Amino acid sequence: MPSSPEAPVLLWFREDLRLGDNPALAAALETGRPVTALYLFDDASPDLRPLGAASKWWLSYSLKALAEDCAALGLPFALRRGGAATAIPKAAKDAGAAQLIWNRRYEAAEAKLDDEVQARLERAGVEVATFNGRLLHEPWEVTSKAGTPLKVFSPFWRACQAKGEPPPPLPRPTKRAVAAGPALDGLAIDDLAMEPSTPDWAGGLRDAWTPGEAGAREAVAEFIDEGLRGYARDRDRPDRPSTSRMSPHLRFGEVSPRQLWHAVEAAKAEGAAPGQDVEKFRSELGWREFSYHLLHQHPDFATRNVQPRFDAFPWAKPDPEQMRAWHKGLTGYPIVDAGMRQLWTTGWMHNRVRMICASFLIKDLLVDWREGEAWFWDTLVDADPANNAASWQWVAGCGADAAPYFRVFNPILQGEKFDPDGVYVKTFVPELKDVPTRYVHKPWEATEIELRAAGVTLGQDYPHPIIDHARARDRALAAFDRLPPREA
Ligand SMILES: Cc1cc2nc3c(=O)[nH]c(=O)nc-3n(C[C@H](O)[C@H](O)[C@H](O)COP(=O)(O)OP(=O)(O)OC[C@H]3O[C@@H](n4cnc5c(N)ncnc54)[C@H](O)[C@@H]3O)c2cc1C
């Protein structure tokens, strides 16, 4: 039976916490029906990976911002909690909805759950429409000429580019475009208790970030003004504010990759950024697309080696002392410690330093990459189901298009190359602030007099290295050399 034109549409927000360039929202408004928006905090469905602590902190603020933005638009917004398979059909019933609209998810468990929700709704006579609000291209639409999924970044990126420019972003709707649907009962955001209280460890996160769509917009503008020019040259420098810091905003969908794609192009057209910087930035968005392409091919991406030959790898049993030193930034290798402390205090770490810290855990300490993936999952505000798993597998050498396993980052040389004046190290490891620059990445080589002048006693103010890098490297290479050859 056709539903009445007054029957509302229910818009289900997920990883798309924005009003601008939101295809599901635009489609809901285009129906001309009254619209009600819902966010479901789903900690009840089986198999969904629970959010980490830093992500929950981010989400609580992002939802507050979204609720305010919806109110300003005259769009009723409700927050509920429960398992989607029953909670979404119930919300549809409560709203008297004729249609449910959402932007798609790509994690295996989430996608399966969405199929189940869709089937239940359709059985109940509720129409479902879904859209791509998270990626430039659907993962299954980018293929080789033979129509197969891609395993290596360069051909993947060429195939993406061959698809042409992504369409321009959709405008943010105006109040006039909104017919308000019924108000649903729901929870207050604070009822979810996603912010830490005892202890409140989130002070550094609050200082560093403004979650929400408006915060994302400001950060994009700042990046275009101050970071984009020179991005290709400086993006590997943790001592410079040279990257966009868009990752948590992208993770929660407060900005879309399409908006970023076109914003940097507009900056180029206005002469605000050279083409090479714009292309490099876009290719980083391409790595994000590639991670989702891989996630789509490998449903257990965060737990299973893409290359099965790594399954029997003899990882060391994690030593609690060494793990604690890595978590807390007390390994005695300044660039590693600066990175791990940046992560702990701000919920984010520079990409180059993520690689160094991950390599240190996997290759120097010979700890299974999944331990590191899980720590990052809990502590990163941008913890992303595709990017985190792809990057950890890349560093370990077990991923699809992975760094060769014999590539072991040297934390001293990496520090000297990418933080040549020690500015980054001294920001996050202040006990080394007076150590002469030539020793800042290897304080153990300074003389006792030099260290004393800098106010440092190794072993007291700052640790001795917890492992000898040269020997650890040899041990790792010997273990990796025993791997069976790579499958074709
Ligand atoms: C061990 C490890 C774990 C990581 N975990 C995550 C994670 O959980 N979430 C996450 O978003 N990124 C992750 N990355 C990738 C990368 O470090 C971050 O995306 C980047 O540092 C975010 O900073 P930015 O927004 O300033 O990046 P920019 O340089 O400004 O890049 C713009 C955007 O492009 C994407 N991007 C950039 N570099 C990469 C990359 N190497 N792989 C995939 N996408 C990329 C991100 O969405 C980023 O926001 C990880 C990298 C490593 C080595």
The ligand as an SDF file (V2000), in Angstrom:
LIG
                    3D

 53 58  0  0  0  0  0  0  0  0999 V2000
   50.7660    2.7580   12.3460 C   0  0  0  0  0  0  0  0  0  0  0  0
   49.8200    3.7380   11.7100 C   0  0  0  0  0  0  0  0  0  0  0  0
   48.4990    3.8220   12.1260 C   0  0  0  0  0  0  0  0  0  0  0  0
   47.6110    4.7140   11.5220 C   0  0  0  0  0  0  0  0  0  0  0  0
   46.3070    4.7750   11.9560 N   0  0  0  0  0  0  0  0  0  0  0  0
   45.4310    5.6280   11.3720 C   0  0  0  0  0  0  0  0  0  0  0  0
   44.0840    5.7100   11.8140 C   0  0  0  0  0  0  0  0  0  0  0  0
   43.6370    4.9950   12.7090 O   0  0  0  0  0  0  0  0  0  0  0  0
   43.2800    6.6340   11.2100 N   0  0  0  0  0  0  0  0  0  0  0  0
   43.7160    7.4280   10.1890 C   0  0  0  0  0  0  0  0  0  0  0  0
   42.9280    8.2330    9.6690 O   0  0  0  0  0  0  0  0  0  0  0  0
   44.9710    7.3300    9.7280 N   0  0  0  0  0  0  0  0  0  0  0  0
   45.8530    6.4700   10.2830 C   0  0  0  0  0  0  0  0  0  0  0  0
   47.1440    6.4130    9.8310 N   0  0  0  0  0  0  0  0  0  0  0  0
   47.5030    7.1510    8.6040 C   0  0  0  0  0  0  0  0  0  0  0  0
   48.0540    8.5790    8.8230 C   0  0  0  0  0  0  0  0  0  0  0  0
   49.0640    8.5650    9.7890 O   0  0  0  0  0  0  0  0  0  0  0  0
   46.9880    9.5930    9.2390 C   0  0  0  0  0  0  0  0  0  0  0  0
   45.8790    9.5330    8.3550 O   0  0  0  0  0  0  0  0  0  0  0  0
   47.5440   11.0120    9.2010 C   0  0  0  0  0  0  0  0  0  0  0  0
   48.6600   11.1300   10.0420 O   0  0  0  0  0  0  0  0  0  0  0  0
   46.4750   11.9910    9.6340 C   0  0  0  0  0  0  0  0  0  0  0  0
   46.9880   13.2720    9.7180 O   0  0  0  0  0  0  0  0  0  0  0  0
   46.4820   14.4180    8.7520 P   0  0  0  0  0  0  0  0  0  0  0  0
   44.9990   14.4270    8.7090 O   0  0  0  0  0  0  0  0  0  0  0  0
   47.1650   15.6660    9.1560 O   0  0  0  0  0  0  0  0  0  0  0  0
   47.0510   13.9100    7.3560 O   0  0  0  0  0  0  0  0  0  0  0  0
   47.2590   14.6540    5.9690 P   0  0  0  0  0  0  0  0  0  0  0  0
   48.6630   14.4360    5.5620 O   0  0  0  0  0  0  0  0  0  0  0  0
   46.7890   16.0440    6.0080 O   0  0  0  0  0  0  0  0  0  0  0  0
   46.3750   13.7820    4.9720 O   0  0  0  0  0  0  0  0  0  0  0  0
   45.0000   14.0740    4.6880 C   0  0  0  0  0  0  0  0  0  0  0  0
   44.1680   12.8360    4.9090 C   0  0  0  0  0  0  0  0  0  0  0  0
   44.5960   11.7920    4.0430 O   0  0  0  0  0  0  0  0  0  0  0  0
   44.4680   10.5300    4.7020 C   0  0  0  0  0  0  0  0  0  0  0  0
   45.7890    9.9300    4.8820 N   0  0  0  0  0  0  0  0  0  0  0  0
   46.9760   10.5420    5.0310 C   0  0  0  0  0  0  0  0  0  0  0  0
   47.9700    9.6380    5.1390 N   0  0  0  0  0  0  0  0  0  0  0  0
   47.3890    8.4230    5.0580 C   0  0  0  0  0  0  0  0  0  0  0  0
   47.8820    7.0920    5.1080 C   0  0  0  0  0  0  0  0  0  0  0  0
   49.1790    6.8140    5.2320 N   0  0  0  0  0  0  0  0  0  0  0  0
   46.9980    6.0730    5.0120 N   0  0  0  0  0  0  0  0  0  0  0  0
   45.6790    6.3160    4.8590 C   0  0  0  0  0  0  0  0  0  0  0  0
   45.1540    7.5640    4.8020 N   0  0  0  0  0  0  0  0  0  0  0  0
   46.0040    8.6040    4.9100 C   0  0  0  0  0  0  0  0  0  0  0  0
   43.8690   10.8070    6.0710 C   0  0  0  0  0  0  0  0  0  0  0  0
   42.4760   10.6420    5.9970 O   0  0  0  0  0  0  0  0  0  0  0  0
   44.2600   12.2500    6.3030 C   0  0  0  0  0  0  0  0  0  0  0  0
   43.4100   12.9160    7.2110 O   0  0  0  0  0  0  0  0  0  0  0  0
   48.0570    5.5300   10.4470 C   0  0  0  0  0  0  0  0  0  0  0  0
   49.3960    5.4390   10.0370 C   0  0  0  0  0  0  0  0  0  0  0  0
   50.2670    4.5620   10.6610 C   0  0  0  0  0  0  0  0  0  0  0  0
   51.6860    4.4950   10.1820 C   0  0  0  0  0  0  0  0  0  0  0  0
  1  2  1  0
  2  3  1  0
  2 52  2  0
  3  4  2  0
  4  5  1  0
  4 50  1  0
  5  6  2  0
  6  7  1  0
  6 13  1  0
  7  8  2  0
  7  9  1  0
  9 10  1  0
 10 11  2  0
 10 12  1  0
 12 13  2  0
 13 14  1  0
 14 15  1  0
 14 50  1  0
 15 16  1  0
 16 17  1  0
 16 18  1  0
 18 19  1  0
 18 20  1  0
 20 21  1  0
 20 22  1  0
 22 23  1  0
 23 24  1  0
 24 25  2  0
 24 26  1  0
 24 27  1  0
 27 28  1  0
 28 29  2  0
 28 30  1  0
 28 31  1  0
 31 32  1  0
 32 33  1  0
 33 34  1  0
 33 48  1  0
 34 35  1  0
 35 36  1  0
 35 46  1  0
 36 37  1  0
 36 45  1  0
 37 38  2  0
 38 39  1  0
 39 40  1  0
 39 45  2  0
 40 41  1  0
 40 42  2  0
 42 43  1  0
 43 44  2  0
 44 45  1  0
 46 47  1  0
 46 48  1  0
 48 49  1  0
 50 51  2  0
 51 52  1  0
 52 53  1  0
M  END
$$$$
